[in-house]
Amino acid sequence: MSLADRIAGLMGQARTDLSELVAIPSVADPRQYPPEECAKAANWVVERFAEVGFTDLSLRETSDGSRAVYGVRPTTVPGAPTVLLYAHYDVQPPLDEAAWHTPPFQLTESGGRWYGRGAADCKGNIVMHLTALRALDGDVPVNLKLIVEGSEEQGTGGLEDFVERNPELLAADTILVCDTGNAAVGVPAATVTLRGMVNVVVTVEALAGELHSGMFGGASPDALAALIQMLSTLRDTAGNTTIAGLEHGQTWTGAPYPTSQFRTDAGLLDGVGLLGDGTVSDMIWARPAVTVLGIDCPPVVGSAAAIQPHARARLNLRVPPGTDAVKARDALIAHLHTAAPWGVRVSVDTEALGQPFEAHTGGPAYQALASAMREAFGREMTTLGQGGSIPLCNVFADIYPQAEIILMGVEEPLALIHAPNESVDPGEIARLAHAEALFLRHYRR
């Protein structure tokens, strides 16, 4: 029986696996969900990977209090390379549950897709690993290591610190970071660049307290208006991110992201234009991009005729490869101070910072994966950028400079990761499992 036929026969088990795992609300934030849920998910991972031959499976506590699943599966093949399989079992909270068409923690099939929080990011990748290994049925001619972390979505750096303190545990020739995805359903891809990120909170203070807008408006500085003016300087009229001292004219040299596809994937309303003067690929993979994540100010309902004494906003800056994230943060902070009007007081606190990443391609692992993708998908593998950040990749690159780091996975634009109605195309699980199985069978150094 061929690998493709074996995987087709395993998709019922894959759905059962994903149903069980999605049913566990493993949000790694004790303010929102009990920590016991993450513990359930971690134990589920231990039990399932024991079924496919992993030994010495254990829960390793990380510095942020979460637990990562670690295990090994050695081969008897002399001189075989070592492959590290990565995924994470924690998920984003469901956000607005009223916006979900299906229960967020119940895997539900609709329109040929499987819906549920974590179905794609990243529990679908855990199931993909399991399906590939079940299809190989013990015939795995490489040494395997496994690390499945439990706090990736919180960005607390627990696994990054763990790798730095335990470099021998995760050393490998190739690291499959399965937390990205394809350009579209059925279009295989490896992600070769990641934008870094900077999160800051900017606070503006102008008055000792609220003032009546009728008595004082017109001469008294409005902290909210000052903040709005400051934020408006972060983009030009075309929508380019224009932070003083930060380059914003870079271009993407890899596979393009067609404009029409992007408009559909992003759900743009009729008549709404795209931002920036570059291509879609330039704007989302090669250039900096600032997003206002939230503003503290009075809501419309219940607001009074008062001048606001203080206001604050949370900003996210995506940093492209070739730009140092520390320098980008410093440029953003300096820009905000310079843009502040009327002598208002400004303070900026850094929440998080992660450097961009660029993979080194062309090695034997990339060649083996390209061949495996071609056979599993029936078309050539392309390479993509990724607007998101995975700081762990930079830690892997620093600790294991000789390792090939490959980013792949079952996510694609229709998956709506981090949003209501997240879903996965089961065909992506099947094809990626097939490709991974072929890769593990044929990869040699």
Summary of the structure (lengths in Angstrom):
residues: 445
radius of gyration: 23.4
end to end distance: 27.3
largest distance: 84.1
contacts: 1523
relative contact order: 0.19
helix: 35%
strand: 24%
